[in-house]
Amino acid sequence: MSAIARRVTYFLRTDSVSAPWQSQQWRGIRVRIFNGNLEQALTVMQRKMQSSGIERMIKRERTHHLKNSEKRVLTQKLLQHKIQSQELARKLKTILIKKVRGL
C-alpha cells in the first residue's frame, strides 16, 4: 500500500519551476481522513484510483530498462497481433459484403 501512496504522491507533485502565469492542469485524488483513520482513507483512495484509471496507468509504467532483445520480442508480438487483427477484419468484411449482397 505504501508503494501505491509513493507513486501517487509522485504524480500529484506540482512543478515549482513553472511560472505563475502559466496555467497547468492539476489532476489528483483528494481523500478526507476522519478521526485519524488512515487505513480507511487509504482504502478509499485505492478505490478511487481504480475507478479513475490511475492505478492502470501506474502499473503500465515501465520501471526497469528493456534490453534490445526484449524490445525485439515485444515488437514482433505486437506486429503479429496487428497482422492477425487485420486478417480477421478482412474476413469479417468479406462475410458482411456477401451477406449484404445475398450470396
C-alpha angles and dihedrals in degrees: 000000000000091000089057091048091051092051092047091053088051090056094044097051115114123224109252093192095064120102118251093237092060111088114220128193111243118205123180149120122257119203127182120221112217121200092349091293100152096167092059091048091051090050091051090047092052091050091051091048091052093049094047095047097241091120091057089049091053093048092049091053112106112236099179138048118267117223118228091248090055090049090052092051092048094048091048091052090048091050092050090050091051092048092049092049091048091051091049091049090050092050092048091048092053091047091051092047091051090048093050093047090048098236 
